[in-house]
Amino acid sequence: MVNVRLIPSADPTGARDPAFPQGIIPACMPETRVNTTIRTASPADESGLGELESSCFDEDRRSSPRSLKRSLSSPSQVVRVIDRAAAGSPASAGLAAAAIYWLYPRSLRLYSVAVCRESRGAGLGRLLVADAFREARERGLCRVVLEADQANAALVRWYESQGFVVTRQLPSYYAHGRHAVRMSCPVT
Ligand SMILES: CC(C)(COP(=O)(O)OP(=O)(O)OC[C@H]1O[C@@H](n2cnc3c(N)ncnc32)[C@H](O)[C@@H]1OP(=O)(O)O)[C@@H](O)C(=O)NCCC(=O)NCCS
């Protein structure tokens, strides 16, 4: 089990937690023993998010700069990031990972999770999924939902290993012939 303490996104500075006045709350990943932090993105992260999008997604699946800007300012979206420096990456500038959550009346939609290539397999993706559940729980939401590329069996299995089940097929969701599945997991 991953033991994570995260900076609540409603309070990006973390200043309300007297134990962590700088807003830096360590998250210990048992597999790697790497300490890291997840923080809420600010407008200054726009270019870092763009770089991550380019390195993680095919062109037709990337969020546009405009869409990223909207995600950073919209009250119904939350953008959470892990800095390269916090992830122990040799390249200290920029973002190692990011997730975008969309907030609905009863559910949180995990719109995107992206981890830069050199930081994959270290548990950052799972930390961001755990963070989405924390966010949903704190907001009193019932479930976390997402869409995943049906052709990416490793990705679907990865979500299943974290409690998600396929609830719907979404034919030609991304483009003609590129199907998705909707997955859902209750917030307990
Ligand atoms: C999917 C993703 C976020 C996982 O991040 P991560 O930090 O490497 O994940 P973790 O370290 O927590 O877990 C690693 C596991 O994910 C598996 N995995 C899931 N999806 C994968 C994918 N698309 N490619 C490679 N490995 C994947 C790995 O096989 C590994 O399995 P293991 O633990 O049995 O070895 C990352 O591979 C990524 O950014 N992919 C590109 C963007 C993407 O497809 N995002 C998801 C849809 S929005």
Ligand as a Chemical Component Dictionary entry (heavy atoms), coordinates in Angstrom:
data_LIG
# 
_chem_comp.id                   LIG 
_chem_comp.type                 NON-POLYMER 
_chem_comp.pdbx_formal_charge   0 
_chem_comp.three_letter_code    LIG 
# 
loop_
_chem_comp_atom.comp_id 
_chem_comp_atom.atom_id 
_chem_comp_atom.alt_atom_id 
_chem_comp_atom.type_symbol 
_chem_comp_atom.charge 
_chem_comp_atom.model_Cartn_x 
_chem_comp_atom.model_Cartn_y 
_chem_comp_atom.model_Cartn_z 
_chem_comp_atom.pdbx_ordinal 
LIG C1  C1  C 0 0.371  5.202  -17.942 1  
LIG C2  C2  C 0 1.435  5.997  -17.184 2  
LIG C3  C3  C 0 0.816  7.278  -16.625 3  
LIG C4  C4  C 0 1.953  5.149  -16.014 4  
LIG O1  O1  O 0 2.837  5.936  -15.247 5  
LIG P1  P1  P 0 4.010  5.270  -14.361 6  
LIG O2  O2  O 0 4.494  6.285  -13.399 7  
LIG O3  O3  O 0 5.004  4.627  -15.239 8  
LIG O4  O4  O 0 3.165  4.159  -13.612 9  
LIG P2  P2  P 0 3.582  3.358  -12.322 10 
LIG O5  O5  O 0 5.050  3.442  -12.090 11 
LIG O6  O6  O 0 2.696  3.793  -11.243 12 
LIG O7  O7  O 0 3.170  1.898  -12.778 13 
LIG C5  C5  C 0 3.980  1.243  -13.758 14 
LIG C6  C6  C 0 3.181  0.173  -14.419 15 
LIG O8  O8  O 0 2.317  0.757  -15.402 16 
LIG C7  C7  C 0 2.285  -0.112 -16.534 17 
LIG N1  N1  N 0 1.761  0.655  -17.659 18 
LIG C8  C8  C 0 0.495  1.088  -17.713 19 
LIG N2  N2  N 0 0.246  1.702  -18.854 20 
LIG C9  C9  C 0 1.357  1.704  -19.547 21 
LIG C10 C10 C 0 1.703  2.219  -20.816 22 
LIG N3  N3  N 0 0.837  2.876  -21.567 23 
LIG N4  N4  N 0 2.955  2.064  -21.239 24 
LIG C11 C11 C 0 3.838  1.402  -20.472 25 
LIG N5  N5  N 0 3.554  0.902  -19.262 26 
LIG C12 C12 C 0 2.332  1.044  -18.793 27 
LIG C13 C13 C 0 3.707  -0.603 -16.595 28 
LIG O9  O9  O 0 3.743  -1.821 -17.301 29 
LIG C14 C14 C 0 4.069  -0.827 -15.131 30 
LIG O10 O10 O 0 3.638  -2.105 -14.740 31 
LIG P3  P3  P 0 4.420  -2.904 -13.564 32 
LIG O11 O11 O 0 4.252  -2.069 -12.311 33 
LIG O12 O12 O 0 3.698  -4.206 -13.511 34 
LIG O13 O13 O 0 5.827  -2.999 -14.014 35 
LIG C15 C15 C 0 2.659  6.325  -18.088 36 
LIG O14 O14 O 0 3.091  5.132  -18.710 37 
LIG C16 C16 C 0 2.363  7.368  -19.167 38 
LIG O15 O15 O 0 2.497  8.565  -18.923 39 
LIG N6  N6  N 0 2.000  6.913  -20.368 40 
LIG C17 C17 C 0 1.746  7.818  -21.510 41 
LIG C18 C18 C 0 0.499  8.646  -21.303 42 
LIG C19 C19 C 0 -0.737 7.792  -21.070 43 
LIG O16 O16 O 0 -0.996 6.851  -21.794 44 
LIG N7  N7  N 0 -1.500 8.157  -20.006 45 
LIG C20 C20 C 0 -2.698 7.437  -19.599 46 
LIG C21 C21 C 0 -3.916 7.853  -20.334 47 
LIG S1  S1  S 0 -4.387 9.533  -20.073 48 
# 
loop_
_chem_comp_bond.comp_id 
_chem_comp_bond.atom_id_1 
_chem_comp_bond.atom_id_2 
_chem_comp_bond.value_order 
_chem_comp_bond.pdbx_ordinal 
LIG C1  C2  SING 1  
LIG C2  C3  SING 2  
LIG C2  C4  SING 3  
LIG C2  C15 SING 4  
LIG C4  O1  SING 5  
LIG O1  P1  SING 6  
LIG P1  O2  DOUB 7  
LIG P1  O3  SING 8  
LIG P1  O4  SING 9  
LIG O4  P2  SING 10 
LIG P2  O5  DOUB 11 
LIG P2  O6  SING 12 
LIG P2  O7  SING 13 
LIG O7  C5  SING 14 
LIG C5  C6  SING 15 
LIG C6  O8  SING 16 
LIG C6  C14 SING 17 
LIG O8  C7  SING 18 
LIG C7  N1  SING 19 
LIG C7  C13 SING 20 
LIG N1  C8  SING 21 
LIG N1  C12 SING 22 
LIG C8  N2  DOUB 23 
LIG N2  C9  SING 24 
LIG C9  C10 SING 25 
LIG C9  C12 DOUB 26 
LIG C10 N3  SING 27 
LIG C10 N4  DOUB 28 
LIG N4  C11 SING 29 
LIG C11 N5  DOUB 30 
LIG N5  C12 SING 31 
LIG C13 O9  SING 32 
LIG C13 C14 SING 33 
LIG C14 O10 SING 34 
LIG O10 P3  SING 35 
LIG P3  O11 DOUB 36 
LIG P3  O12 SING 37 
LIG P3  O13 SING 38 
LIG C15 O14 SING 39 
LIG C15 C16 SING 40 
LIG C16 O15 DOUB 41 
LIG C16 N6  SING 42 
LIG N6  C17 SING 43 
LIG C17 C18 SING 44 
LIG C18 C19 SING 45 
LIG C19 O16 DOUB 46 
LIG C19 N7  SING 47 
LIG N7  C20 SING 48 
LIG C20 C21 SING 49 
LIG C21 S1  SING 50 
# 
